[in-house]
Amino acid sequence: MEEYDILFQIIKYTKCEKSPATDILSRMNELGLGICYHLDFGYSIRRFANMRGYISDSELERLNRESLEKIREANPKEAKFMEKYGVDKTLWSEDTVYEYEFELDAWT
């Protein structure tokens, strides 16, 4: 997710104005959100939630498995790639991102 996506979700779920949403995002940054950032893919909210202890390791694994199943239904080749490198793209190396983007072009 990008920052504007996070702000959108905060406003959507809390029904607050932009200023309080910005304050929440600032607090998330103080709590380490930036550690879960990848230049190509934005922020991993799941990884942030796991890092902060809001969701357990097993819950994170379950969410990633569910995501992989959805991807498998939509694009089996992409799912196979993610099985090899992981569902959380924010953990991928630059080489993996390059390979993914190259493969993505080939899949379409």
N, C-alpha and C positions, 0 to 999 in steps of 0.2 A: 504494500500500500504506500501511497505517497501522502504527504502531510495533509493535503486538501481532502483526500479520501478519509483520513482519520478524523479530521474536523467534521466532515459530513456525517460520519457514523456517530460521533459524540452528540452532535446536534439532533440527529434522528432519534437516538435512543433516550437521551435525557430531556429532549424538548426544550433545550436552553437556547439562549442567544449566542451570537458568535463570540463575544467577549469571554463569557465563562468557558466556552469550548476551547478557546485559545489558552486560557489558564490551565485547563485540564491537560492539554497537549504539552504545555510548558512543564507541568509537574511530571508527566510521563518522561519527558526528556531528562529531568533531574533524576529520575529513577533508573535511567540507563537505556532509554529507547534507542539512542544512537548506536549502541553496541549491536543492535539487531538490524542494522541498515546495510543494504547492498546497493552500490551505485547503479546497477542495471535493473534491479527489481524492487527497490524501495524498502520499506520496513516490514519485518515479519512480526506481526502482532502475536502470533502463536508462540514464537520464540521468546518474545518479551514477557508474555504471560507465564511461560514456563520458568524463565529466569527469575522472575519475581515471586514464584511459588503460587501464583493464582491458579495454575493448572499443574497437575502432576506429570511426571515423565510418561506414565502409562496413558494418561489422557491425551497428551501430545502425540504419542504413537498412534492412538486410536484415531485421532483427527487426521493424521497424515495418511493412515491406511484408508480412511473413508475418501479422502481427496484423491488418492491413487486409484481407487475403484472408479470414481467418477471420470477421471482422466482416461482410464483403461477403456471405458465405454465409448468415450468420444474419440480417442486417438490411441490405439494400442501401441503404436511405435513410440509415441512420446512417453507412455507409461513404462515401456521397457527401458527407456533412457533414464527415467526417474527411479526405477528400481535399482539401477546401477549407481546413481549419484545421489539419490535422496529427493524427497518431495520439496523440502525447504530450499528453494533456489538461493536464498540469502547466504547459505553455507557453501555454495559452489565457488571453486577457484575461477580465476579469469580464463584459464584454459578450458575448463568445463563449460563456462558460459559461451565461449567462442564455438566449441564443438556443438553445443545445444543450438545456437543460432544457425550454424551451418546445416545441422540436421533438420531444423525447423523448415528451412527453405526447401530441403529435399522432400519433406513430408507433404508439402502443399502442392 
